Amino acid sequence: MEGRAIVSPAARLVGIDLARLVAVVGMMAAHTMLLAEPAPPDAVVALVDGPPSTLFAVLGGVSVVLAARQRLAAGDRRGAVASTLVRGAVVAMLGIVVAPLASAVFVVLVPFGVAIAISGAMLLLPSWSLGLALAVLWAVGGSVVAIARERFGSADDGVLEAALGVVLTGVYPVVTWLAYLLVGMLVARALLAARAAGTERRALVLIALVGAALLAAAVATSEIGVRLVAERVLDAPLDSARDTILANGYGAAPGTDAAWQLVAAPHTGTPTDMARTVGIALLVIGALGLLSAALPRRALRAIEPLRAAGAAPLTIYVVHVVLVALLVSLPGTAAMDARLAWAVQVAVAIAIGALLAATGSRGPLERMVGWFADRAPQRSAA
């Protein structure tokens, strides 16, 4: 979640920073344009309802590996794990502070921070172990959260209920988000290994192709799932039931029948929903990585404000949450056109990036998280 604003292209993965900006800009669209009347076209809904937050989570896993690589390269395995645990804890605490300011947005930072901390505990595992954990979460996580939602509901009015909401029954359950972070960790390891071997572009092409395959498989499987749910679960005509079946699940599928797990409805955490959104995330990462690798140095300098904004996703996300609350609450702003509200927030994000690029700074919240993480236990000189 952090990075210096002015760095050479060789020093960092520029495409990852650009992908971070795409993720936050997409989340801005989800929190504004999806509320517009009349509703935006189905294609817009499909792109912004779910995929941006998944991209944000996958890139969080990428950041876990990138932030720890210097300590790991120095042999400070204990410090790398401790630093990531602290990083996750600080992000979660920030979420607790920001949540009261977010009257119109479900703030993701608490489950995101918890997922970062858990991924820190898994940081030293070999890639095959991460892949195995990912496969288990991907296969059964959606069913687990759906059963938990049905059994316990989604209330968070007590400490235990709130903890259960963060892990299982909330809008952004850790069970789902940890899977997304594991995808990002594997992507980061693959990209770093490819860069070291001089095959980064080949790896980016492969990542994009895997993303395209996941997306295609998800679309085809989801159509089968929609038909099964309409016929077997709802006993309703397909045309009239389709919109209900594909509605946002806010964290879990609306039922525990196995057919629901075949439906790629947004924010349900089903295997098909994960395939759709992870597929789009991998396509974005691969495409922007290839684009940034193909751009000449002059073009990279020209887009430095965009890259710097992407290197400060935590700062820009929190600014976005506060802006949405203001746009909803201030007199006269609630009636603002949704597209204009989105454009205003994007302009603010780019302005922040331009300021960070001009001053050679990191985002203030990235700097804060880094300050705490840097003070995690380190290996002694002896």
C-alpha positions in Angstrom: 0.0 0.0 0.0 2.9 2.3 -0.2 5.7 3.5 -2.5 7.8 6.6 -3.2 6.3 9.1 -5.6 9.4 9.6 -7.7 11.3 6.5 -8.7 12.9 5.1 -11.8 10.8 2.7 -13.9 13.5 0.1 -13.2 13.0 0.5 -9.4 9.3 -0.5 -9.2 6.5 -2.0 -11.2 4.9 1.0 -12.8 1.9 -1.0 -14.1 1.0 -2.0 -10.5 0.8 1.7 -9.5 -1.4 2.4 -12.5 -3.6 -0.6 -11.6 -4.0 0.7 -8.1 -5.3 4.0 -9.5 -7.7 2.1 -11.7 -9.0 0.2 -8.7 -9.7 3.3 -6.6 -11.2 5.1 -9.5 -13.5 2.1 -10.2 -14.5 2.0 -6.5 -15.4 5.7 -6.8 -17.6 4.9 -9.7 -19.3 2.1 -7.8 -20.1 4.4 -4.9 -21.5 7.2 -7.2 -22.7 6.0 -10.6 -24.4 2.9 -9.3 -26.7 5.1 -7.3 -27.7 7.3 -10.3 -31.2 7.5 -11.7 -31.7 6.2 -14.3 -29.3 3.3 -13.7 -26.2 3.2 -15.8 -25.9 0.6 -18.7 -25.5 -3.0 -17.8 -21.9 -3.0 -19.1 -21.0 -0.2 -16.7 -22.6 -2.0 -13.8 -20.7 -5.2 -14.7 -17.4 -3.3 -14.7 -17.7 -1.3 -11.5 -19.9 -3.5 -9.2 -17.3 -5.9 -7.8 -14.2 -5.9 -10.0 -12.7 -2.6 -8.6 -12.7 -3.8 -5.0 -11.3 -7.2 -6.1 -8.6 -5.5 -8.0 -7.9 -3.4 -4.9 -7.6 -6.5 -2.8 -5.4 -8.4 -5.3 -3.1 -5.4 -5.4 -3.0 -5.4 -1.6 -1.5 -8.9 -1.9 1.0 -7.6 -4.4 1.9 -4.8 -2.0 2.5 -7.3 0.8 5.2 -9.0 -1.2 6.7 -5.8 -2.5 6.8 -4.2 0.9 8.6 -7.2 2.5 11.1 -7.9 -0.3 13.9 -5.8 1.1 13.8 -7.4 4.5 13.5 -10.8 3.0 16.5 -10.1 0.7 18.5 -9.1 3.7 17.6 -12.4 5.5 15.3 -10.6 8.0 12.5 -13.1 7.9 11.2 -12.3 11.3 11.2 -8.6 10.6 9.4 -9.1 7.3 6.6 -11.0 9.0 6.4 -8.6 11.9 6.3 -5.6 9.6 3.4 -7.0 7.6 1.5 -7.8 10.8 1.9 -4.3 12.0 1.0 -2.9 8.6 -2.3 -4.8 8.6 -3.1 -3.8 12.2 -2.5 -0.1 11.4 -4.8 -0.3 8.3 -7.5 -2.0 10.4 -7.2 0.7 13.1 -7.5 3.3 10.4 -10.7 1.7 9.2 -12.1 1.9 12.7 -11.3 5.6 12.8 -12.7 6.3 9.3 -15.9 4.3 9.5 -17.9 6.9 11.4 -17.1 9.4 8.7 -18.4 7.1 6.0 -22.2 7.7 5.9 -22.6 6.4 2.3 -19.8 3.8 1.8 -19.1 0.4 3.3 -15.5 1.0 4.4 -13.3 -2.0 3.6 -10.2 -1.1 5.6 -10.9 -3.2 8.7 -11.3 -6.6 6.9 -8.6 -5.5 4.5 -6.2 -4.8 7.4 -7.0 -8.1 9.0 -6.4 -9.9 5.7 -3.1 -8.2 5.4 -2.1 -9.3 8.8 -3.1 -12.9 8.1 -1.2 -12.8 4.8 1.8 -11.6 6.8 1.7 -14.7 8.9 1.8 -16.7 5.6 4.5 -14.6 4.0 7.3 -17.2 4.4 5.3 -20.1 3.0 6.3 -21.5 -0.4 4.2 -20.5 -3.4 2.7 -24.0 -3.6 1.4 -23.7 -0.1 -0.1 -20.3 -0.8 -1.7 -21.8 -3.9 -3.2 -24.7 -1.9 -4.7 -22.3 0.7 -6.1 -20.1 -2.2 -7.7 -23.2 -3.8 -9.4 -24.1 -0.6 -10.7 -20.6 0.1 -11.8 -20.2 -3.6 -13.7 -23.5 -3.6 -15.5 -23.4 -0.3 -15.2 -19.8 1.0 -18.4 -18.7 -0.8 -20.4 -21.6 0.8 -19.0 -20.9 4.2 -19.9 -17.2 4.2 -23.4 -18.0 2.8 -24.0 -20.5 5.6 -22.7 -18.2 8.2 -24.9 -15.3 6.9 -28.0 -17.5 7.1 -27.1 -18.9 10.5 -25.9 -15.7 12.2 -27.2 -12.8 10.0 -25.2 -9.8 9.4 -25.7 -7.8 12.6 -22.6 -6.1 14.1 -24.0 -4.5 17.2 -21.7 -6.4 19.7 -18.0 -7.2 19.9 -18.4 -10.8 19.0 -20.9 -10.0 16.2 -18.6 -7.4 14.8 -15.7 -9.8 14.8 -17.9 -12.4 13.1 -18.9 -9.8 10.6 -15.3 -8.9 9.8 -14.4 -12.6 9.2 -17.5 -14.1 7.8 -20.8 -12.3 7.6 -20.0 -8.7 6.7 -20.0 -7.0 3.3 -16.2 -7.7 2.9 -15.6 -11.0 4.7 -12.0 -11.8 5.4 -12.5 -15.3 4.1 -13.0 -13.8 0.6 -10.5 -11.0 0.8 -7.7 -13.2 2.1 -8.2 -15.3 -1.1 -7.8 -12.2 -3.2 -4.7 -11.2 -1.3 -3.2 -14.6 -1.9 -3.8 -14.2 -5.6 -1.9 -10.9 -5.4 1.0 -12.5 -3.5 1.4 -15.2 -6.1 1.3 -12.6 -8.9 3.9 -10.4 -7.2 6.2 -13.4 -6.7 5.8 -14.4 -10.4 6.5 -10.8 -11.6 9.6 -10.4 -9.4 11.0 -13.8 -10.5 10.3 -12.9 -14.1 11.9 -9.5 -13.8 15.0 -11.2 -12.3 15.1 -13.6 -15.2 14.4 -10.9 -17.8 11.1 -12.4 -18.9 8.7 -9.8 -17.3 6.8 -9.1 -20.5 6.2 -12.8 -21.1 4.9 -13.1 -17.5 2.5 -10.2 -18.0 1.1 -11.7 -21.2 0.6 -15.0 -19.3 -1.1 -13.2 -16.4 -3.5 -11.4 -18.9 -4.3 -14.7 -20.6 -5.1 -16.4 -17.3 -7.3 -13.5 -16.5 -9.1 -13.8 -19.8 -9.6 -17.5 -19.4 -11.0 -17.0 -15.8 -13.4 -14.3 -17.1 -14.7 -16.4 -20.0 -15.2 -19.5 -17.7 -17.0 -17.4 -15.1 -19.4 -15.9 -17.7 -20.3 -19.3 -19.1 -20.6 -21.0 -15.7 -22.7 -18.1 -14.3 -25.2 -18.5 -17.1 -25.7 -22.1 -16.1 -26.0 -21.1 -12.5 -28.6 -18.4 -13.2 -30.8 -20.9 -15.0 -30.4 -23.5 -12.2 -31.3 -21.0 -9.5 -34.3 -19.7 -11.5 -35.7 -23.2 -12.2 -34.7 -25.2 -9.1 -34.5 -22.6 -6.3 -36.8 -19.8 -7.1 -39.2 -21.7 -9.4 -39.6 -18.5 -11.5 -39.3 -17.6 -15.2 -35.7 -16.9 -16.2 -36.3 -13.4 -17.6 -38.1 -12.1 -14.6 -35.7 -13.7 -12.1 -32.4 -12.8 -13.8 -32.0 -9.4 -12.2 -32.8 -10.7 -8.7 -30.3 -13.6 -9.1 -27.5 -11.3 -10.3 -28.1 -8.6 -7.7 -25.3 -7.4 -5.4 -25.0 -9.9 -2.5 -23.2 -7.5 -0.1 -20.8 -10.2 1.0 -22.5 -13.5 0.5 -24.8 -15.4 -1.9 -28.5 -15.0 -0.9 -29.0 -18.7 -0.3 -27.1 -21.9 0.6 -28.3 -24.1 -2.2 -25.2 -25.2 -4.2 -26.6 -23.6 -7.4 -26.0 -20.2 -5.9 -22.3 -20.9 -5.9 -22.3 -21.1 -9.7 -23.7 -17.5 -10.1 -21.2 -14.7 -10.6 -23.3 -12.1 -8.7 -21.3 -9.1 -7.4 -19.9 -9.3 -3.8 -21.0 -12.9 -3.2 -17.6 -14.6 -2.9 -18.8 -17.6 -4.9 -16.2 -19.4 -6.9 -17.7 -17.9 -10.1 -17.9 -14.4 -8.7 -14.2 -14.7 -7.7 -13.3 -16.1 -11.2 -15.0 -13.2 -12.9 -13.5 -10.4 -10.7 -10.0 -12.0 -10.4 -10.0 -12.5 -14.1 -10.7 -8.8 -14.7 -8.0 -7.9 -12.1 -5.4 -10.0 -13.8 -6.4 -8.5 -17.2 -5.9 -5.0 -15.8 -2.6 -5.9 -14.2 -1.2 -7.6 -17.3 -2.4 -4.9 -19.7 -1.1 -2.0 -17.7 2.1 -3.8 -17.0 2.6 -4.3 -20.7 1.6 -0.7 -21.5 4.0 0.8 -19.0 6.8 -1.5 -20.3 6.2 -0.2 -23.8 6.1 3.5 -23.0 9.2 5.6 -23.6 10.7 7.4 -20.7 9.2 10.7 -21.8 5.7 9.2 -21.7 6.4 7.7 -18.3 7.4 11.2 -17.0 4.2 12.6 -18.5 2.0 10.1 -16.6 3.9 10.5 -13.3 1.0 12.2 -11.6 -1.2 9.2 -12.4 1.5 6.8 -11.2 2.0 8.8 -8.0 -1.7 8.8 -7.3 -1.7 5.0 -7.7 1.2 4.7 -5.3 -1.0 6.4 -2.6 -4.2 4.2 -2.8 -4.8 4.3 0.9 -4.7 8.1 1.1 -6.9 8.5 -2.0 -9.4 5.9 -0.8 -9.9 7.7 2.5 -10.2 11.0 0.8 -12.8 9.4 -1.5 -14.8 8.1 1.5 -14.9 11.5 3.1 -15.8 13.2 -0.2 -18.7 10.8 -0.8 -20.0 11.6 2.7 -19.8 15.3 2.0 -21.5 15.0 -1.4 -24.4 13.1 0.2 -24.8 15.4 3.2 -24.0 19.0 2.1 -27.0 21.1 0.9 -27.2 21.1 -2.8 -24.6 18.4 -3.4 -26.9 15.4 -3.0 -28.6 16.3 -6.3 -25.3 16.5 -8.2 -25.2 14.3 -11.3 -23.6 11.0 -10.5 -21.1 11.3 -13.3 -20.1 14.7 -12.2 -19.6 13.5 -8.6 -17.4 10.7 -9.9 -15.4 13.2 -12.1 -14.9 15.5 -9.2 -13.4 12.7 -7.1 -11.2 11.5 -10.0 -9.9 15.1 -10.4 -9.1 15.3 -6.7 -7.2 12.0 -6.9 -5.1 13.2 -9.9 -4.5 16.5 -8.1 -3.1 14.6 -5.1 -0.9 12.5 -7.4 0.4 15.7 -9.1 1.3 17.2 -5.7 3.0 14.0 -4.6 4.9 13.8 -7.9 6.0 17.4 -7.7 7.2 17.1 -4.1 8.7 13.6 -4.4 6.6 12.5 -1.5 4.6 9.4 -0.5 0.9 9.7 0.4 0.5 10.8 4.1 -1.3 7.7 5.1 1.2 5.4 3.3 3.9 7.3 5.1 2.1 6.7 8.5 1.6 3.0 7.8 5.2 2.7 6.7 6.4 4.5 9.9 4.8 1.9 12.1 5.8 -1.0 9.9 9.4 0.1 9.8 9.5 0.0 13.6 8.6 -3.7 13.7 11.2 -5.9 15.3 14.3 -6.3 13.1 17.1 -8.8 13.1 20.0 -7.7 15.4 23.3 -6.7 13.9 24.9 -9.7 15.7 
